[in-house]
Amino acid sequence: MRSIISIFILFVSAITLMGCVAENDSTEIVVDLATLSGAWRVEDIDQGGVIDNSMVTMLFEQENRISGSTGCNQYTGNVSLDDKAFQVTTVASTRRACVTALAKQEQRFLDALNDAVRYEIESNTWLLVFDASNKQRLKAIQMEAAPKHHQQDVMLEELQDQAAFFDCGSAGEVGIRFLEPETIEFSIDDRATVLKKVRSASGEKYIGDNITFWNKGSQALFSVDEEQYVCDKSP
């Protein structure tokens, strides 16, 4: 009998120990309340859900930047986060044609970003975004960072950290920043737009919103509408 009791005690102890190990192995996502840093997947827009597998995302980057996917196009903009205030400005996006349902969802998402004034974190899990009338416009959950095992992921991360500035004479200084290997954010006079790479016989060429930017080495050409400017890379 004593042997049976001893075996039972050992069995219970082993189960308890396994439970503790499993609990310690779990990884809790810790939300940085000051910056909301990281990637978030939008699960609800205007309390009407989202289209399955459409992947509407928000990526909060350093220096008050926000970017991500509308479910059809890529977007980027400025974001101000101060004591739970939430304000997005200067939003620019690619202009790929979307199917009707995704186009409508995209507009609802961009409208929600534009109307946002504050945010809350619910249960250290959900990001809730509200407008001035205290209506919940967005609900998102933080995405776990994927391990950077692939060289392509590392290259993209390095590209996104790169920015360059060019002196374009009377047009002033323009800046470019990579969003993806073939997509750049083009900024001038505190305005930003997204340009997509197109085929070019020489150098790198990007177009979008009546703007064309061509670059090879330290030289660049920038045109908007019918005006063209010769640019030199700033030191």
C-alpha positions in Angstrom: 0.0 0.0 0.0 2.8 2.4 0.9 4.4 1.8 -2.5 1.2 2.6 -4.3 0.8 5.9 -2.3 4.4 6.8 -3.1 3.9 6.2 -6.9 0.7 8.2 -6.8 2.5 11.2 -5.1 5.3 11.0 -7.7 2.7 10.9 -10.5 0.9 14.0 -9.2 4.2 15.8 -8.7 5.2 15.1 -12.3 1.9 16.4 -13.7 2.3 19.6 -11.6 5.8 20.1 -12.8 4.8 19.6 -16.4 2.1 22.2 -16.0 4.6 24.7 -14.6 7.0 24.1 -17.5 4.2 24.5 -20.1 3.2 27.7 -18.4 6.7 29.1 -18.4 7.2 28.1 -22.1 4.2 30.2 -23.2 5.1 33.6 -24.8 3.0 36.6 -23.8 2.8 39.5 -26.2 3.7 42.6 -24.2 2.1 45.7 -25.7 4.2 48.9 -25.6 1.5 51.3 -24.6 3.6 54.4 -25.4 4.3 53.5 -29.1 2.0 50.5 -30.0 5.2 49.3 -31.7 4.8 46.3 -34.0 2.3 44.9 -36.4 -1.4 44.7 -35.8 -4.1 42.9 -37.7 -7.5 44.6 -38.0 -10.3 42.3 -37.0 -13.2 44.8 -37.1 -14.0 48.0 -39.0 -17.0 50.1 -37.7 -18.2 47.0 -35.8 -19.0 45.3 -39.0 -16.1 42.8 -39.2 -13.7 42.4 -42.1 -13.6 40.3 -45.2 -12.1 36.9 -44.5 -8.4 36.7 -45.3 -8.2 40.3 -46.5 -5.4 41.1 -44.1 -5.9 44.7 -43.1 -2.9 45.7 -41.1 -1.3 48.5 -39.2 2.5 48.7 -38.6 3.6 51.3 -36.1 7.2 52.2 -36.8 9.8 54.5 -35.3 9.6 58.2 -35.7 5.8 58.4 -35.6 5.2 56.4 -38.8 2.3 54.1 -39.6 2.1 51.8 -42.6 0.5 48.5 -43.7 -2.1 47.0 -46.0 -5.7 48.1 -46.6 -6.5 44.6 -47.8 -5.8 45.6 -51.4 -3.3 48.5 -51.4 -0.3 49.5 -49.3 -0.4 52.7 -47.4 1.8 54.9 -45.2 1.4 58.0 -43.1 2.2 59.9 -40.0 0.8 59.0 -36.6 0.7 60.9 -33.3 0.3 58.9 -30.1 0.2 61.0 -26.9 -1.5 59.8 -23.7 -3.9 57.6 -25.7 -4.5 60.2 -28.3 -4.4 58.7 -31.8 -4.2 60.9 -34.9 -3.1 59.8 -38.4 -2.2 62.4 -41.1 -0.6 62.6 -44.5 -1.8 59.2 -45.6 -0.6 58.0 -49.1 -1.4 54.7 -50.7 -0.8 52.7 -53.9 -3.5 52.8 -56.5 -4.0 49.2 -57.5 -7.6 48.5 -58.7 -9.6 46.4 -56.1 -12.6 44.3 -56.5 -15.7 46.2 -55.3 -16.0 44.6 -51.9 -12.3 45.2 -51.0 -12.5 48.7 -52.4 -15.4 49.5 -50.1 -13.7 48.0 -47.1 -10.5 49.9 -48.0 -12.4 53.2 -47.9 -14.0 52.4 -44.6 -10.6 51.6 -43.1 -9.0 54.8 -44.4 -12.0 56.8 -43.2 -11.7 55.2 -39.8 -8.0 56.1 -39.7 -8.7 59.7 -40.7 -11.5 60.1 -38.1 -9.5 58.5 -35.2 -8.8 60.6 -32.1 -8.0 58.1 -29.3 -7.2 54.5 -28.5 -7.5 52.0 -25.7 -5.9 48.6 -25.0 -8.4 46.0 -23.9 -7.2 43.0 -21.8 -3.6 43.8 -22.9 -4.6 42.2 -26.3 -7.0 44.3 -28.3 -6.3 47.7 -29.8 -9.5 49.7 -29.9 -9.6 53.0 -31.9 -12.4 55.6 -31.4 -13.5 58.7 -33.2 -14.5 62.1 -31.7 -18.1 60.8 -31.0 -16.6 58.0 -29.0 -17.7 55.4 -31.6 -15.4 52.4 -31.9 -14.0 52.5 -35.5 -11.2 49.8 -35.4 -10.4 46.7 -33.4 -7.0 45.1 -34.0 -4.9 42.4 -32.4 -1.1 42.4 -32.3 0.6 40.0 -34.6 3.6 37.9 -33.4 6.8 38.8 -35.2 7.8 36.2 -37.6 11.3 34.8 -37.2 13.7 36.3 -39.7 15.1 33.1 -41.1 14.9 34.1 -44.7 17.4 36.3 -46.4 14.6 38.1 -48.3 13.0 39.2 -45.0 16.4 40.6 -43.8 16.9 42.5 -47.1 13.4 44.0 -46.9 14.0 45.2 -43.3 17.3 46.8 -44.4 15.6 48.5 -47.3 12.9 50.0 -45.1 15.5 51.6 -43.0 17.0 53.3 -46.0 16.1 56.9 -46.9 17.7 59.4 -49.4 17.3 63.1 -50.1 17.8 65.0 -53.3 18.2 68.7 -54.1 15.9 69.4 -57.0 16.6 73.1 -57.5 13.5 75.3 -57.5 11.3 72.3 -56.4 13.3 72.1 -53.2 14.4 68.9 -51.5 12.6 65.6 -52.0 13.0 62.5 -50.0 12.5 58.8 -50.9 12.1 55.8 -48.5 11.6 52.2 -49.4 8.4 50.5 -48.3 8.9 47.4 -50.3 11.6 46.3 -52.8 9.6 47.9 -55.7 7.7 50.6 -53.8 8.9 53.9 -52.4 7.4 56.7 -50.4 8.2 60.0 -52.2 7.9 63.1 -50.1 8.1 66.9 -50.8 6.9 69.9 -48.8 5.5 67.7 -46.0 3.4 65.7 -48.5 4.0 62.1 -49.3 2.8 59.7 -52.0 3.6 56.1 -52.9 5.3 55.3 -56.2 5.7 51.9 -57.8 8.7 50.8 -59.8 8.4 50.4 -63.5 10.7 49.0 -66.2 13.5 51.4 -67.2 16.3 51.1 -69.8 18.7 52.5 -67.3 18.5 53.4 -63.6 15.4 53.0 -61.4 12.1 54.5 -62.3 9.0 55.0 -60.1 5.6 56.5 -61.0 2.3 57.3 -59.4 -0.1 60.2 -58.9 1.2 62.2 -61.9 4.7 62.0 -60.4 7.7 60.3 -62.0 11.0 59.8 -60.2 14.1 58.4 -61.9 17.4 57.7 -60.1 20.8 56.4 -61.1 23.6 56.8 -58.6 23.7 60.4 -57.3 21.6 61.8 -60.1 17.9 61.9 -60.3 15.0 63.4 -62.4 11.7 64.3 -60.8 8.6 65.4 -62.8 5.1 66.3 -61.8 2.5 67.0 -64.4 4.6 68.7 -67.2 7.3 70.2 -65.0 10.7 68.4 -64.8 13.5 69.0 -62.3 17.1 67.8 -62.3 18.2 66.6 -58.9 21.4 65.8 -57.1 21.7 63.6 -54.1 22.1 65.5 -50.9 25.3 64.7 -48.8 
